[in-house]
Amino acid sequence: MAITETVRPTHHRPVALVRGFLTGGVTGASLAALVVGGVIENVPLFVAGLVLPVGYALLLFLAGLPRRLHEAAGGSRTALAMIESAHAVGGETGDIPVQFVLTVAPDDVPAYRVETTADINLVDLPDHRPGAVVVVAYRPDRPWKVRLVERPAPEWKQRAAEARIDSAPASTLVKEPPEGCAFGFLLLVGLLLGAAAVILTFRGDLFGDDTSARPPSSSGPSASTTSSSTTVTSSAGLGTVSVGPGQSLLDRGELCRAVDVLTKGKQKDARQALTVSIQEHLMSVVFAPTDTPVVRFDVRSLPCARVPALVEEARTTLGVRAPRGWQVTVDHLTGALAVRITVTGPNGTASLDADAQGKVTRRSPAR
């Protein structure tokens, strides 16, 4: 695809590798300073752990300022794009984060697909459904950096109203080049060396033999009650259910119980939601305001009994090696209840879509 010919991974350049090593070192030293400073009650060390990342971030900002000014001078370009899919990924206020898959159709290069996330106001959600044509801004040298233009110029607004865009093939999906093994390795080495430098410097105070202030223990370690606890919070706009570290919402019947606990005693209107987000230990529900004309659904319609099997299928059949995390999002933006399971791993991200009955409707393997 012509637009990607100028895209070159930048994470293998010497400057980027050095930056990765320094970032890891600063992170490790800062975390170690906070922990060690708190344990040995060393106030200057603790403060240094707070100030160090701030100073490093400021240094990176100043160092990267010439590059950002150079990129800004090149400017971004405006184009039309068609929404292929839209999934709400959370939100607690009037603006809902929505993950879009777009077909971007520049005037001078072939159309391509890209994934992006934008905060969409509740009242504007009906204008951002699949098939709608919107105005976007993109960078030719970084085509994966696409943002929706909230207030396009009149001529672009007119073009969007009249345009018809064909879907680009899924194979044209553009993503940011991965960081690579060398960058991650140096980041890890810097993290370990930074933490070791602080710990070894204060090892005398940290591992001293002063035990006079420690009362003798008359019993063994006690079990934490939070490992089997369930915490429920609910307000007018957001409800959450969290389980302890010894539990998972994928345990048999646990997710259905969480839905029942969160909606117990509520009237039907009060159970209407904009989106549901589920992770290993936390379920979040964004409830729909009763006076807002937006698409909503009953939380009890969630196919909670099928979610564990869908997550397992997404983790094992979509080509994600050594999955590091997963998330389930449920919304009604497309006109029917949509369940999306997203799985991330070292080789990329994959997703699996299902309907209200938990039947798989689409698979997007890792690339």
C-alpha positions in Angstrom: 0.0 0.0 0.0 1.6 3.3 -1.1 0.9 5.2 2.1 3.0 2.9 4.2 6.2 3.0 2.1 7.5 6.0 4.2 6.7 4.3 7.6 9.9 3.0 9.2 10.0 1.5 12.7 11.9 3.9 14.9 12.4 1.8 18.0 15.6 0.2 16.8 17.5 3.4 16.3 20.3 4.0 18.8 18.7 7.1 20.3 15.5 5.1 20.9 17.3 2.2 22.5 19.2 4.6 24.8 15.9 6.3 25.7 14.4 2.9 26.5 17.3 2.0 28.8 17.2 5.3 30.6 13.4 5.1 30.9 13.7 1.7 32.5 16.5 2.9 34.8 14.6 6.0 36.0 11.4 3.9 36.5 13.2 1.3 38.5 15.2 3.8 40.6 12.1 5.8 41.3 10.0 2.8 42.4 12.8 1.5 44.6 13.4 4.9 46.1 9.7 5.2 47.1 9.7 1.7 48.6 13.1 1.9 50.4 12.5 5.5 51.5 9.2 4.5 53.1 10.6 1.4 54.8 13.7 3.1 56.3 11.8 6.4 56.8 14.2 8.4 54.7 12.3 11.5 53.7 14.8 12.8 51.1 15.0 9.4 49.4 11.2 9.2 49.3 11.0 12.7 47.8 13.7 11.9 45.3 11.5 9.0 44.1 8.7 11.4 43.4 10.8 14.1 41.8 13.0 11.9 39.6 10.3 10.8 37.1 8.9 14.3 36.9 12.4 15.7 36.0 13.0 12.9 33.5 9.6 13.5 31.8 10.4 17.2 31.6 13.8 16.4 30.1 12.3 14.1 27.5 9.7 16.8 26.6 12.4 19.4 26.0 14.6 16.9 24.1 11.7 16.0 21.8 10.5 19.5 21.2 12.5 20.1 18.1 11.2 16.9 16.5 7.6 17.7 17.4 8.0 21.2 15.9 9.4 19.7 12.7 6.5 17.3 12.5 4.0 20.0 13.1 5.5 22.1 10.3 4.6 19.2 7.9 1.1 19.4 9.1 -1.7 16.8 9.0 -4.0 16.1 6.1 -7.8 15.9 6.0 -9.7 13.0 4.5 -13.0 11.3 4.6 -13.5 8.0 6.4 -16.2 5.4 6.8 -16.9 3.8 10.1 -16.6 0.0 9.8 -17.3 -0.7 13.5 -17.8 1.1 16.7 -17.6 -0.3 20.3 -17.8 1.7 23.5 -15.0 0.9 25.8 -16.1 2.6 29.0 -16.8 6.1 30.4 -18.4 7.7 33.4 -19.5 11.1 32.1 -21.2 12.6 29.1 -18.3 11.7 26.8 -18.0 8.0 26.0 -14.7 6.5 24.8 -15.5 4.6 21.5 -13.1 2.3 19.6 -13.5 2.7 15.9 -12.4 0.7 12.9 -12.3 3.2 10.0 -11.7 3.0 6.3 -9.7 6.2 5.5 -10.0 7.4 2.0 -7.3 10.1 1.2 -7.6 11.9 -2.1 -4.1 11.0 -3.3 -3.4 7.4 -2.0 -5.3 4.2 -1.8 -7.8 3.7 1.0 -6.8 1.8 4.1 -8.1 0.7 7.5 -7.1 1.9 10.9 -8.2 1.5 14.5 -8.6 4.6 16.7 -10.4 5.7 19.9 -12.3 8.9 20.3 -14.4 10.5 23.1 -17.9 10.9 21.7 -20.7 12.9 23.5 -23.8 11.0 24.3 -26.0 13.1 22.0 -23.6 12.5 19.1 -23.5 8.7 19.3 -26.2 8.2 16.7 -24.0 10.1 14.1 -21.2 7.6 14.6 -22.7 4.3 13.7 -21.2 1.8 11.3 -21.6 3.0 7.7 -21.5 6.7 8.6 -19.0 8.9 6.8 -16.9 11.3 9.0 -14.0 13.7 8.5 -10.6 12.7 9.9 -7.1 14.1 10.1 -4.1 11.9 9.5 -0.4 12.1 9.1 1.0 10.7 5.8 4.2 9.6 7.5 2.3 8.0 10.4 -1.0 6.8 8.9 -2.0 5.0 12.1 -2.4 8.3 13.8 -5.9 9.3 12.8 -8.3 11.5 14.8 -11.9 12.4 14.1 -12.4 16.1 13.3 -15.2 17.4 15.6 -15.9 20.6 13.7 -14.9 20.2 10.0 -14.8 23.0 7.5 -18.1 23.6 5.7 -16.7 22.1 2.4 -15.6 18.9 4.2 -18.9 18.7 6.0 -20.7 18.9 2.7 -18.4 16.3 1.1 -19.0 13.9 4.1 -22.8 14.3 3.7 -22.6 13.4 0.0 -19.8 10.8 -0.1 -20.0 7.1 -0.5 -16.9 5.1 0.5 -16.2 1.5 -0.2 -14.8 -0.6 2.6 -11.0 -1.2 2.3 -9.9 -4.9 2.6 -9.1 -6.0 6.1 -5.5 -6.7 5.0 -4.9 -3.0 4.6 -5.2 -2.4 8.4 -2.4 -0.1 9.4 -0.8 -0.3 12.9 2.0 1.3 14.7 5.3 -0.6 14.2 6.0 -2.8 17.3 8.7 -1.8 19.7 10.8 -4.9 19.1 12.8 -7.2 21.4 15.9 -5.0 21.7 13.8 -2.0 23.0 12.0 -4.1 25.6 15.2 -5.9 26.7 17.0 -2.6 27.4 13.9 -1.3 29.1 13.9 -4.3 31.4 17.7 -4.1 32.0 17.5 -0.5 32.9 14.5 -1.1 35.3 16.5 -3.9 37.1 19.7 -1.9 37.3 18.0 1.3 38.5 16.2 -0.6 41.3 19.4 -2.5 42.2 21.4 0.7 42.4 19.0 2.2 45.0 18.7 -1.0 47.0 22.4 -1.7 47.1 23.2 1.9 48.1 20.9 1.7 51.2 21.3 -2.0 51.9 22.8 -1.2 55.3 19.7 0.7 56.5 17.3 -1.6 54.7 18.7 -5.0 55.9 20.1 -3.9 59.3 19.7 -6.0 62.5 17.7 -3.4 64.4 14.8 -5.5 65.6 14.1 -3.6 68.9 11.2 -1.8 67.4 9.6 -5.0 66.1 7.2 -6.6 68.5 7.5 -10.4 68.7 4.9 -12.3 66.7 2.9 -14.8 68.6 1.2 -16.3 65.6 1.7 -17.2 62.0 0.6 -15.1 59.1 -3.2 -14.5 58.9 -5.2 -15.0 55.8 -6.6 -11.8 54.1 -10.3 -11.6 54.0 -10.2 -9.6 50.8 -9.1 -12.6 48.7 -12.6 -14.0 48.8 -14.5 -10.7 49.2 -16.8 -9.0 46.7 -17.1 -5.2 46.7 -20.1 -3.5 45.1 -20.4 0.2 44.4 -23.2 1.9 42.6 -24.2 5.5 41.7 -26.5 7.2 39.3 -24.1 6.9 36.4 -21.7 4.0 37.3 -21.8 0.7 39.0 -18.9 -1.6 39.7 -18.4 -5.1 41.2 -14.9 -6.2 42.2 -13.7 -9.6 43.5 -10.6 -10.4 45.6 -7.3 -11.5 44.1 -8.2 -15.2 44.9 -11.3 -15.0 42.7 -12.1 -14.3 39.0 -15.2 -13.1 37.3 -14.7 -16.1 35.0 -15.3 -18.5 37.8 -18.4 -20.6 37.4 -21.5 -18.5 38.0 -19.4 -15.5 39.4 -20.3 -13.1 36.6 -24.0 -13.9 36.7 -24.0 -13.3 40.5 -22.2 -10.0 39.9 -24.9 -8.9 37.5 -27.6 -9.9 39.9 -26.0 -8.1 42.8 -25.5 -4.9 40.8 -29.1 -4.8 39.5 -30.9 -6.3 42.5 -33.9 -4.2 43.6 -33.6 -1.8 40.7 -36.5 -0.9 38.4 -36.3 -1.8 34.8 -35.4 1.7 33.7 -32.6 1.9 36.3 -31.0 -1.2 34.8 -30.5 0.3 31.4 -26.8 0.7 30.5 -24.7 2.3 27.8 -21.8 -0.1 28.1 -20.4 -2.9 30.3 -16.7 -3.6 30.7 -15.5 -6.8 32.3 -11.9 -7.7 33.4 -10.5 -10.5 35.5 -11.5 -8.9 38.9 -13.7 -6.0 37.9 -17.0 -5.4 36.1 -18.0 -1.8 35.4 -21.4 -0.7 34.1 -22.1 2.8 32.7 -25.8 3.4 33.3 -27.8 5.4 30.8 -29.4 8.7 32.0 -33.1 8.3 31.8 -33.6 11.7 30.1 -31.0 11.1 27.3 -32.1 9.7 23.9 -29.3 7.2 23.4 -29.2 3.5 22.6 -29.2 1.4 25.7 -29.8 -2.1 26.9 -30.8 -4.1 30.0 -27.8 -5.2 32.0 -29.6 -8.5 32.6 -29.6 -9.3 28.9 -25.8 -9.8 29.1 -25.0 -13.5 28.2 -23.0 -13.9 31.4 -23.1 -17.7 31.3 -21.3 -17.7 27.9 -18.7 -15.1 28.6 -16.1 -17.4 30.3 -16.2 -19.8 27.3 -15.9 -16.9 24.9 -12.9 -15.5 26.7 -11.3 -18.9 26.7 -11.9 -19.2 23.0 -10.5 -15.8 22.3 -7.4 -16.6 24.4 -6.7 -19.9 22.7 -7.8 -19.7 19.1 -6.9 -16.3 17.8 -3.1 -16.7 17.6 -2.2 -14.6 20.6 0.9 -16.2 22.2 1.2 -16.1 26.0 -1.9 -13.8 26.4 -1.1 -11.0 29.0 -4.6 -9.7 29.5 -8.2 -9.6 28.2 -11.3 -7.4 28.4 -14.9 -7.8 27.5 -17.0 -4.8 26.3 -20.7 -4.9 25.7 -22.7 -2.2 24.0 -25.8 -1.6 21.8 -24.3 1.0 19.4 -24.8 -1.2 16.3 -28.6 -1.7 16.9 -28.1 -5.1 18.5 -26.3 -6.2 21.6 -22.7 -6.7 20.8 -20.1 -8.5 22.9 -16.4 -8.0 22.1 -13.6 -9.9 23.8 -10.1 -8.3 23.3 -7.0 -10.3 24.1 -3.5 -8.8 24.1 -0.1 -10.5 24.0 3.5 -9.9 22.9 2.7 -10.5 19.3 -0.3 -8.2 19.1 -4.0 -7.9 19.8 -6.9 -10.1 18.7 -10.7 -9.8 19.2 -13.8 -12.0 19.1 -17.3 -10.6 18.6 -20.5 -12.3 19.7 -24.3 -11.5 19.8 -26.8 -11.4 22.6 -27.0 -15.2 22.8 -23.2 -15.5 23.0 -22.9 -16.8 19.5 -19.6 -15.9 17.8 -20.2 -13.5 14.8 -16.6 -12.4 14.0 -13.0 -13.3 14.7 -10.1 -10.9 14.2 -6.8 -13.0 14.8 -3.6 -11.4 15.9 -1.3 -10.1 13.2 
